[in-house]
Amino acid sequence: MRAATVVPGDPDSAGVSELPGPTPQPGELLVEGLLAGMCATDREVAASTHGVLPPGHDRLVLFHESVGRVLHAPAISGFHEGDFVAGVVRRPDPKPCGACAAGEWDFCLNGEFTERGIKGLDGFGAQRWTVEPRFAIPVPAALGELGVLTEPTSVVAKAWEQVELIGRRSFFAPRRVLVTGAGPIGLLAALLAVQQGLEVHVLDRVDDGPKPDLVAELGATYHRDVMAIGFEPDVVVEATGSGEVVFEVLQRTARNAITVLTGISGGDRTVPIPAGAINNELVLDNDVVVGSVNANLRHYRSAVQALAAADPEWLSSLITRRLPLDKWPDGFSGGPHDIKTVVELQ
Ligand code: BGC
């Protein structure tokens, strides 16, 4: 079978490898890979700010965003041949720490977790992959290939759960949400906010291409200038990873606001920040800033529910580029109008 592979730290190694088809371990599912989604983490794995080879391997099968169809399922697995599934990214650490033992591996304490396609485990960018049923998420047939959005949506579902949990510290009745960044994470965060009945605003730097329309189709408002938003959000979901945007936004939130940071900043750029003013804003307004990464099973399940309740046409429009397997490295060079690039594995 063919697979998208890379040696972490050597972007020139990105290509397609002929590998032996995987043999499912007892109890595991054998899956025909349909689509793999690309995201900035894949670039980091190739460039190696991130990315660890599986022990004894000389290359890593890439991609952690997946959808496939079950080819073979053990009788007691709860899955059947032909079912659509998405794989879970993270596996608890083998020790395990308290968080992993509680199934909350997204809060792993010792960093010894592994992640498919990222850290120490082969990913889902292969024509065949195997997965333990416990880490396979059933995707409704009506969603089908759109199940490739399950993993990014799980990250967003976790971010929204953080907002809800932190909001319980006191009276909290959020009304206006600002999502910064109209990439896949930002747009999916906006979708979940709209589903909660909130007034949603999305900020991005582009003023053409599909993003403004996708935001409008959600019934949300599109903005380009963080200084000219004209209101103070109760909740911010930050999905640009830009230090400038983060610190601009932190100075413009409402009282008791919750800001969830989901984006990773590339490079080592520094930005001057008005530290005292930001400190005062956070303290005097009871503001909370929280980082959020990865997702556990609870978040994957809510992700599938959110996707199943969304307009499939809107979801399809998030997929702006489809690459055949042998062209997958082209996905590393995207333009500002690209939202989600997927790789066709068959
Ligand atoms: C993935 C997460 C993962 C994180 C760090 C993200 O792109 O969506 O599941 O934990 O990268 O490796």
Residues whose N, C-alpha, C, O or C-beta is under 5 A from the ligand:
A	BS01	BGC	T41 V89 I118 V155 V293 N294
